Amino acid sequence: MSTMTIDDVRRILVACAGETDAAAFDGDIDSVEFEELGYDSLALMETAARIEQEYGVRIPDERVADLRTPRELVDLVNGAAARTS
């Protein structure tokens, strides 16, 4: 399994955003809160499902609710992947 990057998160967020303006994901989004990016809990659940499909890392619903930024998401996925390798 490959390591997740911020660019991977950006790609997944844009894919899951539906009609959300993709321009909101341009630039440095590492520490921008998901709420500021226009992401609600339902969109984050969709993102978590996509991550599980692509990376094989399951993020429990209660943990998804605690995630605030793309950087936290990357760190969580990469940390979980390292533990299962």
C-alpha positions as CSV (number, residue, x, y, z in Angstrom):
1,M,0.0,0.0,0.0
2,S,1.2,3.5,-0.8
3,T,1.5,6.4,1.6
4,M,-1.3,8.9,1.5
5,T,-0.4,12.5,0.7
6,I,-2.2,15.8,0.9
7,D,-2.6,15.6,-2.9
8,D,-4.4,12.3,-2.4
9,V,-6.7,13.8,0.2
10,R,-7.4,16.7,-2.1
11,R,-8.3,14.3,-5.0
12,I,-10.6,12.3,-2.8
13,L,-12.2,15.5,-1.3
14,V,-12.9,16.9,-4.7
15,A,-14.4,13.6,-5.9
16,C,-16.6,13.3,-2.8
17,A,-17.6,17.0,-2.8
18,G,-20.2,16.7,-5.6
19,E,-21.1,20.1,-6.7
20,T,-18.9,21.9,-4.2
21,D,-16.5,24.4,-5.8
22,A,-13.2,22.5,-6.4
23,A,-11.3,25.8,-6.3
24,A,-11.8,25.7,-2.5
25,F,-9.3,22.9,-2.5
26,D,-6.6,24.8,-4.3
27,G,-3.5,25.9,-2.5
28,D,-2.2,24.7,0.9
29,I,-5.1,22.9,2.6
30,D,-3.0,21.0,5.2
31,S,-4.4,22.8,8.2
32,V,-7.6,24.3,6.9
33,E,-10.5,22.9,8.8
34,F,-12.9,20.7,6.9
35,E,-15.8,23.0,7.9
36,E,-14.0,25.9,6.2
37,L,-13.6,23.8,3.1
38,G,-17.4,23.4,3.1
39,Y,-17.3,19.8,4.3
40,D,-19.9,18.4,6.7
41,S,-20.0,15.1,8.5
42,L,-21.8,13.3,5.7
43,A,-19.2,14.3,3.2
44,L,-16.5,13.2,5.6
45,M,-18.2,9.8,6.0
46,E,-18.1,9.5,2.2
47,T,-14.4,10.4,2.2
48,A,-13.7,7.8,4.9
49,A,-15.5,5.1,2.7
50,R,-13.4,6.1,-0.3
51,I,-10.2,5.9,1.8
52,E,-11.2,2.4,3.0
53,Q,-11.7,1.3,-0.6
54,E,-8.4,2.8,-1.9
55,Y,-6.1,2.4,1.1
56,G,-7.7,-0.5,3.1
57,V,-7.8,1.7,6.2
58,R,-11.1,1.8,8.1
59,I,-11.8,5.0,10.0
60,P,-14.5,4.5,12.7
61,D,-17.4,6.9,12.5
62,E,-16.6,8.4,15.9
63,R,-13.0,9.1,14.7
64,V,-14.2,10.7,11.5
65,A,-16.3,13.2,13.6
66,D,-13.1,14.1,15.5
67,L,-11.0,14.9,12.4
68,R,-10.6,18.6,11.8
69,T,-8.0,19.0,9.0
70,P,-6.7,17.2,6.0
71,R,-3.3,16.9,7.8
72,E,-5.0,15.0,10.6
73,L,-6.6,12.7,8.1
74,V,-3.3,12.0,6.3
75,D,-1.6,11.3,9.6
76,L,-4.4,9.0,10.8
77,V,-4.4,6.9,7.6
78,N,-0.6,6.7,7.3
79,G,-0.3,5.8,11.0
80,A,-3.0,3.0,10.7
81,A,-1.3,1.7,7.5
82,A,2.1,1.6,9.2
83,R,0.6,-0.5,12.1
84,T,-0.9,-3.0,9.7
85,S,2.2,-3.4,7.5
